[in-house]
Amino acid sequence: MARRILLISANCCTIPEPVFPLGLAHLSAALRQAGHEIAWLDVLAGLEPLGEALNTWRPDFIGISLRNIDDVLIRKQETFFGGLAPLVATLRQQTRCPIILGGSGFSIFPEQLLRLTGADYGVCGQGEAGLVALLAALDNGGDLARVPGLVFRRDGAIRVNPPSAGALETELTPADRPAPITAHYLGASGMLNLQTQRGCGFRCGYCTYPLIEGRQHRRRPPELVAAEFEQLQRAGARYVFIVDSVFNSCARHVTEVCEAILRRKLKLSWGCFLRPQGLTAELMKLMAQAGLAHIEFGSDSFCDEVLAAYQKDFTFDDILQASEAARRAEVDFCHFLISGGPGETRKTLWTGFRNSQRLTAGAFMAVVGMRVYPGTALFERAVQEGQIRRDAELLAPTYYLAPGLTPEAVFAQVRRFARLSPNWIVGDPTPAYSSLVNRLRRRGVLGPLWAYFVMLQRIQPRTNTAT
């Protein structure tokens, strides 16, 4: 039975950029192909009041997507789920239709957030198949226990079904990116986003990607990805970010996607997350030819001892080779670093800094402490070391620091690195950086701006003591 669905993006995170709600686009495509009618409401875009949207659309079901739980910054500790319960309460006052939660943030804490908000249902993990199946089950009296990823109440308890890990061959159309919402994000940054694969088979001890997307890599057909690139270019995007956990989980996939982009002769610049391992000069050159302009490496540390404790399965030599390949291909890059996690000591911090001086380019984005999420190897380690209880409520941010370290001591040390090298970016953005971002965006500068922050720190060295 065809139904009217209102999809709501509840994301309120705008740092470093406001991000188009790509998950809703994939849900929209799946629901549309199942015969349903879709309308959107985006909290960040703020284009239509909630009451007006409800009165105009009169939905049969409402889906709410929560993208982020918190900012993973140990000092700031900003959370993004606080508005979820009030939103559900407001909806309850204005409509009787079922309310369904989803999104990557929800998938990490499905039971807690369903209980906290009082929503009717939730779908965790890959939501397309689960949401379509849920609507069919509610219409036809189907067995809720068979709906993939469903979070629901039964016999006084909240139950969570195993999530779906299906193929990713659904084609997105312009109808799955509503023009007014697309225009809002293009106006804010000139950027849109897409996904070429889901799932992550790597072992990083703190990471939630395997919990959200599963451990099996499921890749979209390269021609489908290239067609979506072209669609985004026609929509007005001048820059695209690939949101895969790591784009280069498979060299063949990267090669085929880049070749498909080149066959279409597209003129889009793009960026992505890469794993600093297995990146040959030939592969990097191909990505650059296909439009790659920025790389964000998930390196985490420049010390082999710490990399092993983080379960990264690569070494600093891999990081060095990947960085050099990017530099030679004239692609800007940064390395994200987590200071103070398992295995870290003052000595390993200095080892990492000395190794960073062997890199002839790039920015180093350092945060302090590891956010602990349930279901991760880091959670088990924190329990074993007595840092948290097994029944700890982790919805509020909780951070791990290696025994013997304190946030103050680690911050002091990495700030010292920043004083010695402008490539090190530590702490929250300064007012000077925020002003720089606004000026550059007005001038039409696209993509990540960390390279400009490094330049600013070279000109105004005091800005690198941000907190």
N, C-alpha and C positions, 0 to 999 in steps of 0.2 A: 504494500500500500504506500503510495506517495505521501510524504509528510513534509511539513514546513519546519526547517531547522534554523535556529538562530545560533551562530557561532560567535563566541565572545573571546577576544584576546585580552586577558587580564594582566599582561606584562606591563610593569611600570618601571623597568630598568632602562636607563638611558646612557649608561657609561660602559664602554667608551663611545657608543653610538646607539641611537634608537634603531631597533632591528625589525624588519618586516616579519610578521608572524607566519613563517613558512609552514609550520605544522598545520595551521588552519587551511592553507592552500591544498595540502595533500588530503586532509579530511574532506574538504569541499569536493575535490575531484572524485573521491571514492563515493561520497553520498550522492553526487550528481549522477554518476554512472549507475547507481542503484535506483535512480528514478526520483530522488527527493529534490526539493527546492531549498535553496540556501540563501541566507542573508548574514551579513557580518556586522559586528560592532567591535571597535578597537579602542581600548581605554586610552592608549597613548595618542592616537590620532584625534580623538575627541570630536569627531565629525557629526555625531548625532546623539542627543540625550537618550538615556536608557528607556525612560518612559515612552518617548516618541517612537523608538524602535519597536518596543513591544506593541504599542497600539497600532502601528503601521503594519507590522509583519504578522502579529498574532500567531506565534510559533506553537507547534505541537510538542517540540522538544527544544531544550537549550543546552548547548555544550560550552563549557568554559575551559580555556586552556591556560595553565600556569607554566610559564617557561623557566623561571628562576626561583630558587628558594632564598638565596642570599648572595652577597657580593664576594664571598670567600676572602675578605680582608680582615685580618685579626684585630686591627685597631678600630676600624669603622663599624664592622658587623651590621651592615644594613640588610634587612630582610624584606622580601617582596610578597609574602603570603598574607600579610596582615589585613589587606583589603578584601580577601576572598570570602570570609564569613559574612561581613557586612553586605557584600554584593549578593550572596545567596539569600540573605535575609530580605533585602530589598526586592529581589525577584519573587520571593515567597509572598510578599504583600501585593504584588501586581499580577501574578499569574499562578495558575495551578499546574502548569505542565511540568513534567519531570526535568530535573536539573542534573546534568552529567559532567563530571570533572575529568580532566585529562591534561596532557602536556608532560614535558620532561621533568619539571619540578614535582608535579603530582606523582609521577611514577617512582620517585625515590621514597616518598612518604605517603603511600596510598591510604593505608588504614588511618593514620593520624589525621590527614587532611579531610577524609570523608567524615570522620567523627567530629572534627573541629568545626566544619562548615554546616553539617546537617544536610548536605546534598543527597540526592536519591541514589545516584550511582557514580562510579568512576570507571575509566578504562586506562590501564597502565600499559607501558611498552608501546609497541607499534599500534596506533589507535585506529587505523582505517578499517581493518577487518572486524575489530571488536565493536566499534560503534555501529557499523552497518548491521552486524549480527544482533546487537542489543535491540536496535529499533525493530528488527524483524521478530525477535522473541517477544517483545512487549506487545506487538500488534497481534501475534498469532498464538500467544500462550506457550512459547517455546521454553525449554529448560535453560534457566540462567546459568547453571553450572557448566554449560557447554559453550558459553560465550567467551572467546579468548580475551584474557587480560581484564575481565570484568571484576570490579570491586563492588560488593553488594552486601546487604544485611540479610541474614537468615538465622532463625532460632536464637535471636538475641546476640549474635556475634557478627563481626565483619569478616567476610571471606574474600580471598583474592585468587582468581583463576590464573593458571599459567598463561602468559602472554603469547601473542602470535608472532611468528618470525617468517612471514610470507615473502614472496617475491616482490620486487619493486618495479613493476612495468606499467603502472598507471601513468597516463600522459596528462600533464597539467595544461590547461588552456587559459587564455586571457580571462575567462569567466571565473577562474579560480584565484585570480588576483584582482579583486575589485578595483576599478580605476581610481576612485577617490582616495582609497587607502594607499594604493601604490603611489599615487601622486604625493601623498603626505611624506612618505619615506624618501622618495626621490628628492623632494624639496629640502629635506633635512640633511641629506648626505650625498645624494646622487647615486646611491648604491642600492642594489637588491641582492638577493641570495638564492642559492639553489643547493641541492644535495645530490651527490652521485652514488652514494652507498650508505648502508646502515650496518651496525654491528661492529664490534671490536674484539679481536682475538688476542690482543696484547695483555700484559700482566701488571701494568702499573698499579701499585699497591693501594692508592687512594681513589682511583678513578671510578666514576659511576656510569660511564658509557656502556660497559657490558651489562649493567643492571637495567638500564633504560632500553637499550637496543638489542641486547643479546650478544653472545660471543661469536656468532657466525657472521662473517662478512657477506652481505647481500648487495650486489652491485647492480645499478641500473644500466640498461643497454647504452653504449656510448653514443649512438645516433640520437637516442631520446634525450640524453644530456645536452648534446650539441644543439638539438632543436629547441630546448629550453633556453639555452644561451641566446639563440637568435630571437626567441620570443621576448626575452628581457631587454635585448637591444632595441627591438621595435617599440617596447613600452616606454623607452626613454632612458633606460639605465646606461650609464657610462662606465660603471664599475660593478663587478659581481664578486661576492665572496662565497666560496665553496665551504659549506658548514660541516663537512664530514669530520669525524673525530680525527682521522688522519687521511688525507687524500691518497697518499702513496702506500697504502696497505698492500698493493699489488702493482708492480711495475708495468705489467701488461695492461692493466686497467687504465693507468695514467697515460700510457702511450696511445691506446685506442681512443680515449676521450680527446686528447690533444689533436690527434690526427683528424678526428671527426670535426673538431672546431676549425681546423685549418682548411678542410675541404669546403666549409661554408664561407670562408673568407670573411670571418667576423672581425670587427674592429673594437672589441671590448677588452679592457684591462681587467685582471682578476687577481684575487689572493686566495690563500688557503692555509690550513694547518698541515705541516709535514712532519714526519718522523725523521730525525737526522741520521738516517741509516740507509744504505743501498742506493744513494742518489749519485748516479754516474754523471760525468760531464755531458754525455750524449742526452740523457734523460732531462737534465736541467736545461740544456739548450733547446730541446723540443718544447718544454713547458714555456720557456721564454718566448719562443716563436709563436706559440699559441695564445700569448697575451699575459702570461704570469708576470705580475709586477711586484708582489709582496708575499713573503713567506713568514709565517709565524711557527717557529720550531718549538715543539714541546720537549725541550731538553731537560729541564728541571734542575740539573746540577752540572757543573764542569769538573766534578771529582769522581773518579771511577768507583771508589769505595762507597760513596753515597748513591751513585747510580745503581749499583748492585742492590743496596738496601731498599731503594725505591722500586726495585724489580723492573728496571727499564730495558734490560737485555740489549744495551748497546754501551759503547765506551766514549770517552772524550775524543779519541782518535776518529770515531765515526762523526762526531759533532764537528770536528776540525775539517774533515774532508767534505762534509755537506756544506759547511759555511764557505769553504773555498770554491766549491762548484757554483754556489749561488753568486758569489762575488765575481767570478769570471764570466758568468752569464749576465752580469749587470742587473741582478734582481735584488731589490732591497729585502732585508730580513731582520728579524729579531729572535731572541731566545727567551722563552719564559722560564724563570728559575724559581724554585721553592726552597727557601733557606730555613734550615732548622728541623727538617723532617727526620725520619729514621736514619740512624747511622751518622748524623751530622755532629760535628764537634767544632770548636774554634779552629783547630788545625785543618779540618776538611774545608771549612769556609775559606781559609787563606789559600789552600791548594786550588780551589775553584777560581779564586780571584787571579792567582798567578797564571792559571791556564787561560783565563779570559783574555789576558794580554797577548796571547799567541794568535788570537783572532784579529784579523786586520780590518774588519768591518763589522757592521751590525749593531743593534741595540740589545741591551740585557735588561729585561723587565723582571725585577726581583720582588717577591712577596715573602712574608715571614710566617712560618707555621703552616701546617696542613689541616685543612678542614676535614673533620671526621664524618663520614657518612655510613649508615648501616649497610651491611652486606659486603663491605670491602675488606681486603687484607689488612688495611690500616686499622679498621675497627677492631679486628681480632688482636692485633698487636697492642693497641691501646688498652684493651681489656686485660691482656696477659701482664702488661707492665703496671697495672693498677691505676692508670690515668683516668679511666672511666669505668662505670659499672656496665655489665651486660644489658641491664634494663634501662640504661640512660636514655633520657628524652633528647634526641639529637636534632629535633626540628629547629630549636634555637641553636645558633652556631656554636660548635665546640671544636677546639683546635688541639692538634698534637704538636708537641715540641720534644725533641730528643732529650733524654735524661741529662741533667746538668746544664741545660740551656734555659734562658728566660727570653721573653719577647724583647725586653729592653736591651739585653746583651747582644742579641742577634741584630736588632735594628741598628745599634751603635756600630757594629762591625760592617754591615753592608752599606751604611751611610759613609763610613770611612772609605770603602771601595769607590763610592760615587764621587767623593772628593778627589780621589786619585785618578779616576777615569770617568769622563763625561758620558761614556757609553752605558754606564750603569744608571738605571732609572729606578728609584726606590720610593715607595709610599704613594699616597694619593696625589692626583694632579694639583699643581699649584695654580693660583689665580693667573700668573703669567702664562702658564700653559693653556688654561681655558680660554684666555683672551686670544692666544695664538691660534687655537683651533677655530674660533669664530671667524677670525680674519682670513684664514686659509680657505675655509669652506665658502666664504663670500666670494673669494677669488676663483673658485671652481676647482680647488685642489681635492683630489679624490683618494680614497683608500686610507689605510692606517697612517697615523701621523707620528709614530714614535721616532722616526728618523729626524723629524723637525724638532722634537723634544731634545734629542742628542745635540742638534745644532744650537738650540737655545741654551743648553747647559755649557756648551763651549764658549758662547758669547757672554752668558750671565752665570758664572759658576755657582753662585749662592743658591740658585733655584734647585740644585740637586739635593738639598737637605730637606725635601718635602717630608711631611709626616703622614 
